Amino acid sequence: MEIQAANKPNYVLVLIMSNVQAQNTVSNDNDKTVAEKKRAALDLVLDAWSVGIEKGIDGEILAHASLFAALSDLIELYGEEAVANLAARLPQRIHNGEFTLVRQIQ
């Protein structure tokens, strides 16, 4: 059986942004606000992605541009070393299915 996220395109990159965690511990109220902002940000990126697809830009090109934008922004905020450490953990997270929107259930 296949499960797919309702009304959301199958794009891995956007989930990278939604899974980046802040280093500081915050209260439950702040956690809720951060979660709401992450969801709003994801919705904005998905909307922009849809516009790009409608304008004839291939998903792979959008993915590369989005990765560049995300990584360069994170480097500006946290520095190269922190982002390199984040990127070094991505293969295991990918293998664990953290960014997979469509899963095969056996």
C-alpha positions as CSV (number, residue, x, y, z in Angstrom):
1,M,0.0,0.0,0.0
2,E,1.2,3.5,-0.8
3,I,0.6,6.5,1.5
4,Q,1.1,10.0,0.0
5,A,1.0,13.4,1.7
6,A,-2.4,15.0,0.8
7,N,-2.2,17.8,-1.8
8,K,1.5,18.3,-1.3
9,P,4.1,17.7,-4.0
10,N,6.8,15.0,-3.4
11,Y,9.8,17.3,-2.9
12,V,12.5,16.4,-0.5
13,L,14.3,19.7,-0.2
14,V,11.5,21.6,1.5
15,L,11.5,19.1,4.4
16,I,15.2,19.9,5.1
17,M,14.1,23.4,6.1
18,S,11.2,22.0,8.2
19,N,13.5,19.6,10.1
20,V,16.3,22.1,11.0
21,Q,16.2,22.5,14.8
22,A,17.3,25.5,16.7
23,Q,20.1,25.0,19.2
24,N,18.4,26.7,22.1
25,T,15.7,25.1,24.3
26,V,12.5,27.0,24.1
27,S,9.2,26.9,26.1
28,N,6.2,25.0,24.9
29,D,4.5,28.2,23.7
30,N,7.6,29.1,21.7
31,D,7.7,25.6,20.3
32,K,4.2,26.0,19.1
33,T,5.0,29.3,17.5
34,V,8.1,27.9,15.8
35,A,6.1,24.9,14.5
36,E,3.5,27.2,13.1
37,K,6.2,29.4,11.4
38,K,7.8,26.3,10.0
39,R,4.5,25.1,8.6
40,A,3.8,28.5,7.1
41,A,7.3,28.6,5.6
42,L,6.9,25.2,4.1
43,D,3.5,26.3,2.5
44,L,5.2,29.3,1.0
45,V,8.0,27.3,-0.5
46,L,5.6,24.7,-1.9
47,D,3.5,27.5,-3.4
48,A,6.6,29.0,-5.0
49,W,7.6,25.6,-6.2
50,S,4.2,25.1,-7.9
51,V,4.6,28.5,-9.6
52,G,8.0,27.4,-11.0
53,I,6.6,24.1,-12.3
54,E,3.7,26.0,-13.9
55,K,6.3,28.3,-15.6
56,G,8.0,25.2,-17.1
57,I,11.0,25.0,-14.7
58,D,11.9,21.3,-14.1
59,G,11.6,20.0,-10.6
60,E,15.3,19.0,-10.6
61,I,16.3,22.6,-11.4
62,L,14.1,23.9,-8.7
63,A,15.5,21.5,-6.2
64,H,19.1,22.5,-7.0
65,A,18.2,26.2,-6.8
66,S,16.4,25.6,-3.5
67,L,19.3,23.6,-2.0
68,F,21.6,26.4,-2.9
69,A,19.3,29.0,-1.4
70,A,18.8,27.0,1.8
71,L,22.4,26.1,2.3
72,S,23.7,29.6,1.6
73,D,21.2,31.1,4.0
74,L,22.0,28.6,6.7
75,I,25.8,29.3,6.2
76,E,25.1,33.0,6.6
77,L,23.2,32.3,9.9
78,Y,25.3,29.5,11.5
79,G,28.6,29.4,9.6
80,E,30.1,26.8,7.3
81,E,31.2,24.3,10.0
82,A,27.7,24.0,11.5
83,V,26.1,23.6,8.1
84,A,28.8,21.0,7.0
85,N,27.9,19.1,10.2
86,L,24.2,19.2,9.3
87,A,25.0,18.1,5.8
88,A,27.2,15.2,7.0
89,R,24.1,13.8,8.9
90,L,21.8,14.0,5.9
91,P,22.8,10.6,4.4
92,Q,21.7,8.7,7.5
93,R,18.5,10.7,7.8
94,I,17.7,10.1,4.2
95,H,18.3,6.3,4.7
96,N,16.1,6.5,7.7
97,G,13.3,7.9,5.6
98,E,13.0,11.3,7.3
99,F,12.5,13.1,4.0
100,T,10.4,10.4,2.2
101,L,6.8,11.6,1.6
102,V,5.7,8.4,-0.2
103,R,6.4,5.1,1.7
104,Q,5.7,1.5,0.8
105,I,4.1,-0.3,3.7
106,Q,4.4,-4.1,3.6
